[in-house]
Amino acid sequence: MPSQAPTPTALTRAEHGGAAVHLSTAERAVLAEALRRGEDLREELEAKVLGYGRWLLSSVFDDDASAALDGKSQNPVWTELVRRGGGPTLRISRTLLYVAVKIAAFDKRITDQAWRGLDSGRKERLLPLGDAAAVRKAAQHVSRFDLSQAKTREYVTELMAERGKARQVRATPATLGTRARRVTDILGKPAQVRRMAQLLEKLPPKEREAVVGEVKRLREVLGEAIRVMEGR
């Protein structure tokens, strides 16, 4: 008799937008305070990030939005900042650097209230669209339907797929090694693989076949990558 697939935990359901949790009066009071403090934190962090981006645009790129959005920029100060990002002399990630300056550049280019009214989290998720016209149009959709950050990301992924583009992933040998270890941590443990198999049993046949197909494709891609890296 096959073992019963484990039911999702409460946290897993919450992460995927499950039903609201029933709280007592005291718990609702704590939640309200946590939400208030969380919003205060968001506003403070957003103000710092946006302020830094505006300064970078003005002082590093001479307020030139086109130069700031140039993925092949030769600006020496910017190049050095990117090189130092995440290191001992600049303990913020390169991703944050790019996000801060790109949002500042689009803020300069896009005057549409739909874009300006979005929080920095949703603005960040629109950045992969690349050009101001596409970002402005997508911002109008996100604002109209008040999409969450997760839904905004899904929407952008759909738009890019329609345009025949995939999300660009910045990769270095170091990040490649880190990502490879993450996959190994998941698929290299028999217990983890068995749990994945149990969860797959709960999916409709077509979705299950799609997941297995992607794992098979991963096997092929890894084999080819190893051959290229070893020079064979």
C-alpha positions in Angstrom: 0.0 0.0 0.0 1.6 3.3 -1.1 2.4 5.7 1.7 0.2 8.7 2.1 1.7 12.0 0.8 2.4 14.4 3.6 0.0 17.3 4.0 1.5 20.8 3.6 2.5 22.5 6.8 0.7 25.6 8.0 3.8 27.7 7.0 3.8 26.2 3.5 0.1 27.0 3.1 0.8 30.5 4.3 3.7 31.0 1.9 1.3 30.2 -1.0 -1.4 32.5 0.1 -3.6 30.0 2.0 -6.7 30.9 4.0 -6.4 33.4 6.8 -5.4 32.0 10.2 -8.0 32.3 13.1 -6.5 34.5 15.8 -7.6 35.3 19.3 -8.2 38.9 20.3 -4.8 39.1 21.9 -3.1 37.6 18.9 -4.9 40.0 16.6 -3.5 42.9 18.6 0.1 41.5 18.3 -0.5 41.0 14.6 -1.7 44.6 14.2 1.4 45.9 15.9 3.7 43.6 13.8 2.1 44.9 10.7 2.5 48.5 11.8 6.1 48.0 12.6 6.7 46.1 9.4 5.2 49.0 7.4 7.5 51.5 9.3 10.5 49.3 8.4 9.4 49.1 4.7 9.1 52.8 4.5 12.5 53.4 6.1 14.3 50.9 3.9 12.5 52.1 0.8 13.5 55.7 1.5 17.1 54.7 2.0 17.3 52.6 -1.2 15.5 55.2 -3.3 17.6 58.0 -1.9 20.8 56.1 -2.6 19.6 55.4 -6.2 18.9 59.1 -6.8 22.3 60.0 -5.5 24.0 57.4 -7.7 22.0 58.6 -10.8 23.0 62.3 -10.1 26.6 61.9 -8.9 27.8 58.9 -10.8 25.9 59.1 -14.0 25.4 62.9 -14.2 21.6 62.5 -14.0 21.7 60.6 -17.3 19.0 57.8 -17.2 20.2 56.2 -20.4 23.7 55.8 -19.1 22.4 54.4 -15.8 20.4 51.8 -17.7 23.2 50.8 -20.0 24.0 47.2 -19.2 27.5 47.6 -20.8 28.4 50.9 -19.0 32.0 51.9 -19.1 31.6 54.3 -16.2 34.7 53.8 -14.1 33.1 54.7 -10.7 30.1 52.5 -11.4 32.3 49.7 -12.5 34.3 49.9 -9.3 31.2 50.1 -7.2 29.9 46.9 -8.9 33.2 45.2 -8.3 33.1 46.1 -4.6 29.5 45.2 -4.1 29.0 42.6 -1.4 32.6 42.9 -0.3 34.3 44.3 2.8 34.3 47.9 1.5 30.7 47.9 0.2 28.5 45.5 2.3 25.5 45.8 0.1 24.8 43.4 -2.7 25.4 44.1 -6.4 21.7 43.3 -6.9 20.7 46.2 -4.6 23.1 48.5 -6.5 21.4 47.7 -9.8 17.9 47.9 -8.3 18.6 51.3 -6.7 20.0 53.0 -9.7 17.6 51.5 -12.2 14.5 52.5 -10.2 16.0 56.0 -10.0 16.5 56.0 -13.8 13.0 54.9 -14.5 11.6 57.4 -11.9 13.3 60.1 -14.1 11.9 58.7 -17.3 8.4 57.7 -16.3 6.0 60.3 -15.0 2.9 58.1 -15.1 1.3 58.0 -11.7 0.8 54.2 -12.0 4.5 53.7 -11.8 5.2 56.4 -9.3 2.5 55.1 -7.0 4.1 51.6 -6.7 6.3 50.6 -3.8 9.9 49.8 -4.6 9.3 46.0 -4.3 6.9 46.0 -7.1 9.0 48.4 -9.1 11.9 46.1 -8.7 9.9 43.2 -10.2 9.1 45.3 -13.3 12.7 46.0 -14.0 13.4 42.9 -16.1 11.1 44.3 -18.8 13.9 46.6 -19.7 12.5 49.6 -21.6 10.4 52.5 -20.2 7.4 51.9 -22.4 7.0 48.3 -21.4 7.6 49.1 -17.7 5.1 52.0 -17.8 2.4 49.8 -19.4 3.0 46.9 -17.0 2.9 49.4 -14.0 -0.5 50.5 -15.2 -1.7 46.9 -15.1 -0.2 46.2 -11.7 -1.6 49.3 -10.2 -5.1 48.8 -11.8 -5.4 45.3 -10.3 -3.3 46.0 -7.2 -1.1 43.0 -7.8 1.1 41.7 -4.9 4.8 41.4 -5.4 4.5 37.7 -6.1 1.7 38.3 -8.6 3.7 41.1 -10.2 6.6 38.7 -10.7 4.3 36.1 -12.3 2.8 38.8 -14.6 6.3 39.9 -15.7 7.3 36.3 -16.4 4.3 35.9 -18.6 5.0 39.1 -20.5 8.6 38.1 -21.1 7.5 34.6 -22.3 5.1 36.3 -24.7 8.0 38.3 -26.1 10.1 35.2 -26.4 12.5 36.3 -23.6 13.5 34.6 -20.4 14.7 36.3 -17.3 18.4 37.1 -17.4 20.3 35.5 -14.6 23.6 37.1 -13.6 26.0 34.3 -13.0 29.7 34.0 -12.0 31.7 30.9 -11.1 31.1 31.6 -7.4 27.3 31.9 -7.8 27.3 28.9 -10.1 29.0 26.8 -7.4 26.5 28.1 -4.8 23.5 27.2 -7.0 24.9 23.8 -7.8 25.3 23.1 -4.1 21.6 24.1 -3.5 20.5 21.5 -6.1 22.8 18.9 -4.6 21.3 19.6 -1.1 17.8 18.9 -2.5 18.5 16.0 -4.8 21.5 14.5 -3.1 19.6 13.3 0.0 17.5 10.2 -0.5 15.0 11.2 2.2 14.4 14.6 0.4 14.0 12.9 -3.0 11.4 10.5 -1.5 9.5 13.4 0.0 9.6 15.1 -3.4 8.2 11.9 -5.0 5.4 11.8 -2.4 4.5 15.4 -3.1 4.5 14.7 -6.9 1.9 12.0 -6.4 -0.6 14.8 -5.3 -0.2 16.7 -8.6 -2.3 16.1 -11.7 -0.6 13.7 -14.2 0.3 16.5 -16.7 1.9 18.6 -14.0 3.8 15.6 -12.6 5.1 14.7 -16.0 6.2 18.3 -16.6 8.2 18.4 -13.3 9.9 15.1 -14.1 10.6 16.3 -17.6 12.3 19.4 -16.2 14.5 17.2 -13.9 15.4 15.0 -16.9 16.3 18.2 -18.8 18.5 19.3 -15.9 20.4 16.0 -16.2 21.0 16.6 -19.8 22.1 20.2 -19.3 24.4 19.3 -16.5 26.0 16.6 -18.6 26.7 19.0 -21.4 28.0 21.7 -19.0 30.4 19.3 -17.4 31.8 18.3 -20.8 32.3 21.9 -21.8 33.9 22.9 -18.4 36.3 19.9 -18.6 37.2 20.8 -22.2 35.9 17.6 -23.7 
